[in-house]
Amino acid sequence: MANAQMRTPRPVPDRIHVAGLSLSSTDGFVLSRIDGSVGEDQLAVTTGLPEETVRASLTKLETLGLIAFGEAPRPAAPPTPPGGTPSVQASASQASASAPQAAATTDAPLATADEAALAEDVDLDAELRRQVITMHGRLDRLDHYALIGVERTADKKAIKRAYYDLAGRFHPDRYFRKRLGSFKVRLEGIFTRVTLAHDTLADAEKRAEYDAYLDERRRARGLEELMADALEEVRRVEANVERKVREQEPSPPPPVAPTPDIAVAARRDALARRLLGGRAATVSHTPPAGSASAPPPGQTTGDAMAALRRRYEERVTLAKSVEARRYVTNGEAALAANDPIAAANAFRIALKLSPPDPELERRAKEVQTKADVLLSETYARQAGYEEKNEQWDQAARSWSRVCKGRPGDARCHERAANALAKSGRDLHEASRLAKRACELDANNAAFRVTLARVYEAAGLGLNARRELERAAQLAPQDDTIRLMLKNG
């Protein structure tokens, strides 16, 4: 975005209530990601939306007085404890606003098993034990910057300094010949991750790849959250519709018990008089014809109430249909602007608000497919990085998401199966994915090998050999397959 890095949107506190304002789901999503610390240039990354869409939403939000622009506040430096060496808590708190998580602190609540570990008889003081437990439990949720406690703009010296601060506290060799119990494994895990973070961020090429990976991960998270916000948007629209109808129509009467008490009967008679132009009527009896309290011929108070309820429901249905058509129009406009995520959201909302409509369902499914394809591209880039760095759990999740958007792509199914097998997790799902890859591309020997490896990991030796024999027929010159058959 031109000059975007000079602008940082911040919410306007006295305009925080947005009820009644004409905000689309995209505008609301962009507004929800504005906290005064994320610059305009980063919003497209964190939301996963096209830059033009973000720019248009920001302009609209500023016009409505919901946001203003200013400089992003820099985080204050944490205090340095006596002795001049930052504690692990202070070092961890330096994570920048661009990092999605904050590093571990010592006052985070612990799981029951971790609380029990605090009482373990080891040669570590209570504060260090809590720090080790907390940081180890969050290793999978912290990115490299948040883990070692530096901003994303930190230079090589700052990264090295932060690394040495943490290594000095968590290096297992520091506690040589001490009784560590279960904390030995935790310390080794922390030190391994901290070292990986340092080695990645201290190398310019590796850091560039990692930054691109973080951007893709944030983009995917933003797109997923935008799609999830559709359900909340439906609830908001339905509430507004019913509120407006109630302002124009009497509310439908609540169900009445077969034997109402006197107060209920009185209220009911009052409603009947209003409905029947001042003439009283009751459900329990029909007054003599011609009396002042008689309802119109053929109509009882119960009929009037039923008619009122039908009219109310018809008005609500009609109002929802009008809203549904508006969202269909928004969806088509978003699709024309090459924003399939916003388009899919709009159609999903329209489906919830509209009566059953096969044509709308077909169009919504068609647009959702486009959104899934866009998401799959983001997840495929994530998966490539995770696979390259042997992050098998993360790679399995990412490849599985790719499969959702590419149901006919044999390779992504094989890659998902391979990652699952390497992670040692769900081998049943791994075999399903590998078999699907083979169904989609029956003549690919490499896919047969992956299926064989999954079978082998599951202890199904005969099935594994059968797949290897098929692979050998497809690739008779492949030495790796012949060796696997020989060793099997």
Buried (B, 14 or more C-beta within 10 A) or exposed (E): BEEBEEBBBBBBEEBEEBEEBEBBBBBBBBBBBBEBBBBBBBBBBBBBBBBEBBBBBBEBBBEBEBBBEEEBEEEEEBEEEEEEEBBBBBBBBBBBBBBBEBBBBBEBEBEEEBEEBEEEEBEBEEEBBBBBBBBBBBBEEBBBBBBBBBBBEBEEEBBBBBBBBBBEBBBBEEBEEEEBBBBBEBBBBBBEBBBEBBEBBBEEEBBEBBBEBBBBBBBBBBBBBBBEBBEEBBEBBBEBBBEEBBEEBEEBBEEBEEEBEEEBBEBBBEBBBEBBEEBBBBBEEBBEEEEEBBBEEEBBBBBBBEEBBEBBEEBBBEBBBEBBBBBBEBBBBBBEBEBBBBBBBBBBBBBBBBEEBEEBEEBBEEBBBBBBBBBBBBBBBBBBBBBEBEBBBBBBBBBBBBBEBBEEBBBBBBBBBBBBBBBEBBBEBBBBBBBBBBEBBEEBBBBBBBBBBBBBBBEBEEBBBBBBBBBBEBBEEBEEBBEBBEEE
